[in-house]
Amino acid sequence: MSSTTTYDPATRRVPALGGFSATLLRIELLRVLRNRRTIIFTLIFPAALFFAFGGQGSDERVGHGNVSAYIMVSMAFYGAALTASATGASVALERALGWSRQLRLTPLHPVAYIAVKAIVALAIGGISITVVNIAGLVQGKPDMPVGIWIASALLTLVCALVFAALGVFVGYLVPGENAMQFLGPALALFAFLGNVFIPIDEGSTMWWVASCTPMFGPAMVSRSVLTGDLPWYAVVNAVAWLAIFVGGAAWRMSKDTARV
């Protein structure tokens, strides 16, 4: 005799936290760290930029520190933005390989998947920030109180969340490895327009254009502890772009998920 078992969808158990777990987070982090290009972006490129520009005008005072400290925070921010967005954009390659489709067939909730991506992006961005700050200690030219040094690093990490969201958005928007081909030049342009590489005279036409770009607000926020100045429009810019990128990522994720 044989019996037939009927599956009842109502009995399907959804894992706690949508499937989010420390094991999944560890696997994603190790997978990113095995990528040689990620290591170059994280450990070499931002520190090299600081060594190239960090000694310029180091004795001139800026807020609670000097120009070298100002450049160090800026380069740490750029490195964190670059690595966080690159990590977030890895969803594009996973979609091309079919890994995202496989994950959608599991109980893993899309929000939990994006949360893992965001945390890994921030972790990689944090490594980049740490490397640049160590480079500043080795060079010995940045001058600011220890408390401001630590607070600036933590605030820079928070600001990197904007670009982790940008990376995920672009990863769902652009196919395959084209994501970083788009993000790399775009972030370099945003850095020039966002007062990260070169200062822009406030009130000029270029300044008004720059004030609407994604790096303008987060860069000012990340340096606000050092400079002692946090304009309201910088906060509005950072929050607005974070909302745009998170909303765009959620929109594209829902479209992508609907295909299964």
C-alpha positions in Angstrom: 0.0 0.0 0.0 1.1 3.5 -0.7 0.1 6.8 0.8 0.2 10.3 -0.6 1.5 13.2 1.6 -0.2 16.5 0.9 1.8 19.7 1.4 0.1 22.5 3.2 1.6 25.9 2.6 0.2 27.1 5.9 2.6 24.8 7.7 5.7 26.3 6.1 7.9 27.7 8.8 9.6 31.1 8.1 13.0 31.3 9.8 13.6 33.9 12.5 14.7 37.3 11.2 13.8 36.3 7.7 16.8 33.9 7.5 19.4 36.5 8.7 22.1 34.7 10.6 25.7 35.2 11.7 26.7 32.2 9.5 25.4 33.8 6.4 27.0 37.1 7.3 30.4 35.4 7.9 30.2 33.5 4.6 29.4 36.8 2.7 32.3 38.6 4.4 34.8 35.9 3.7 33.7 35.7 0.1 34.3 39.4 -0.4 37.6 39.4 1.3 38.9 36.7 -1.0 38.3 39.1 -4.0 41.7 40.6 -4.9 40.2 43.7 -6.4 38.4 44.3 -3.1 41.6 44.1 -1.2 43.3 46.5 -3.6 40.4 49.0 -3.2 40.3 48.5 0.6 43.9 48.4 1.6 46.0 50.1 -1.1 44.1 52.7 -3.1 42.7 55.0 -0.3 45.9 54.9 1.7 47.9 55.7 -1.5 45.7 58.7 -2.1 46.3 60.0 1.4 50.1 59.6 1.1 49.9 61.5 -2.2 47.9 64.4 -0.9 48.1 64.2 2.9 51.2 66.2 3.4 50.0 69.4 1.6 49.6 72.4 3.9 49.7 70.1 7.0 50.6 73.0 9.4 47.6 75.1 8.4 44.7 74.9 11.0 41.2 73.6 10.1 38.7 73.6 12.9 40.0 71.3 15.6 42.9 70.0 13.5 45.1 70.8 10.5 44.8 70.4 6.7 46.5 67.0 6.8 43.8 65.7 9.2 41.2 67.2 6.9 42.6 65.4 3.9 42.9 62.2 5.9 39.2 62.2 6.8 38.3 63.0 3.2 40.4 60.2 1.8 39.0 57.8 4.4 35.5 58.8 3.4 36.2 58.3 -0.3 37.8 54.9 0.3 34.8 53.9 2.5 32.3 55.1 -0.2 34.2 53.3 -2.9 34.5 50.0 -1.1 31.0 50.1 0.3 29.5 50.7 -3.1 31.6 48.0 -4.7 30.5 45.5 -2.1 26.9 46.5 -2.5 27.1 46.3 -6.3 28.2 42.6 -6.0 24.5 41.7 -6.3 24.9 42.4 -10.0 27.4 39.6 -10.5 25.4 37.3 -8.2 22.3 37.9 -10.4 24.3 37.2 -13.5 25.6 33.9 -12.1 22.1 32.8 -10.9 23.0 32.9 -7.2 20.3 35.5 -6.4 17.7 33.3 -8.1 18.8 30.3 -6.0 18.6 32.3 -2.8 15.1 33.4 -3.7 14.0 29.8 -3.8 15.0 29.5 -0.1 13.1 30.9 2.9 15.7 33.8 3.0 13.7 37.1 3.0 14.9 39.7 0.5 15.1 42.3 3.3 17.4 40.0 5.2 19.5 39.5 2.1 19.9 43.3 1.6 20.7 43.7 5.3 23.5 41.2 5.0 24.8 43.1 2.0 24.7 46.4 3.8 26.5 45.1 6.9 29.2 43.5 4.8 29.6 46.7 2.8 30.0 48.7 6.1 32.5 46.2 7.4 34.6 46.5 4.3 34.2 50.3 4.4 35.3 50.2 8.0 38.5 48.3 7.1 39.2 51.0 4.5 38.7 53.8 7.0 41.0 52.0 9.5 43.8 51.6 6.9 43.7 55.3 6.0 43.8 56.3 9.7 46.8 54.0 10.3 48.4 55.6 7.3 47.9 59.0 9.0 49.5 57.7 12.2 52.5 56.3 10.2 52.9 59.6 8.3 52.5 61.6 11.5 51.3 64.8 9.9 47.6 64.8 10.8 47.0 66.7 14.0 43.7 66.5 16.0 42.6 65.3 19.4 42.2 61.6 19.8 38.4 61.9 20.6 37.8 63.8 17.4 40.0 61.4 15.5 37.8 58.4 16.7 34.5 60.3 16.3 35.4 61.3 12.7 36.2 57.7 11.8 32.9 56.5 13.2 30.9 59.2 11.5 32.6 58.5 8.2 31.5 54.8 8.6 27.9 55.9 9.1 28.1 58.2 6.0 29.4 55.2 4.0 25.9 53.7 4.4 24.7 56.1 1.7 27.0 54.4 -0.8 26.4 50.9 0.3 22.7 51.6 -0.7 23.9 53.1 -4.0 25.9 50.0 -4.7 22.9 47.7 -4.1 20.7 50.0 -6.3 23.2 50.0 -9.2 23.7 46.2 -8.7 20.0 45.6 -9.4 19.9 48.2 -12.1 23.0 47.4 -14.2 23.8 43.9 -15.5 26.8 41.8 -14.4 30.3 43.3 -14.0 29.2 46.6 -15.7 28.1 47.8 -12.3 31.7 48.8 -11.2 32.4 50.2 -14.6 29.6 52.6 -14.0 30.3 53.2 -10.3 34.0 53.8 -10.5 33.9 56.9 -12.8 30.7 58.1 -11.2 32.2 58.1 -7.7 35.3 59.9 -8.9 33.2 62.6 -10.5 31.0 62.9 -7.4 34.2 63.2 -5.3 35.4 66.1 -7.4 32.0 67.8 -7.2 31.6 67.0 -3.5 34.5 68.9 -2.0 36.4 65.6 -1.4 39.4 66.1 -3.7 39.4 69.8 -4.3 37.6 72.7 -2.4 34.9 74.6 -4.2 34.2 78.3 -3.4 30.9 78.5 -1.5 28.2 80.5 -3.3 29.7 79.9 -6.8 27.8 78.3 -9.6 29.9 75.2 -9.3 29.1 75.1 -5.5 25.4 75.1 -6.2 25.7 72.3 -8.7 27.9 70.4 -6.3 25.4 70.8 -3.4 23.0 68.6 -5.3 25.4 65.7 -5.8 25.5 62.5 -3.6 29.0 63.0 -2.0 28.5 66.7 -1.0 26.4 66.2 2.1 28.0 62.9 3.4 31.5 64.3 3.0 30.6 67.4 5.0 29.0 65.3 7.7 32.0 63.0 8.0 34.3 66.0 8.5 31.9 68.0 10.8 33.5 66.8 14.0 36.9 68.0 12.8 35.7 71.3 11.3 33.2 72.1 14.0 30.6 73.0 11.4 27.6 71.0 10.3 25.3 73.0 7.9 21.7 71.9 7.8 21.8 71.5 4.0 24.6 68.9 4.3 22.4 66.8 6.5 19.4 67.2 4.2 21.6 66.2 1.2 22.9 63.1 3.0 19.4 62.0 4.2 17.8 62.7 0.8 20.3 60.7 -1.2 20.2 57.8 1.3 16.4 57.7 0.9 16.7 57.8 -2.9 19.2 55.0 -3.0 17.4 52.8 -0.5 14.1 53.4 -2.2 15.6 52.6 -5.6 17.2 49.4 -4.3 13.9 48.3 -2.8 12.1 49.1 -6.0 14.5 47.1 -8.2 14.7 44.3 -5.7 10.9 43.9 -5.7 10.9 43.8 -9.6 13.7 41.3 -9.5 12.0 39.1 -6.9 8.7 39.2 -8.9 10.3 37.2 -11.7 10.4 34.1 -9.6 
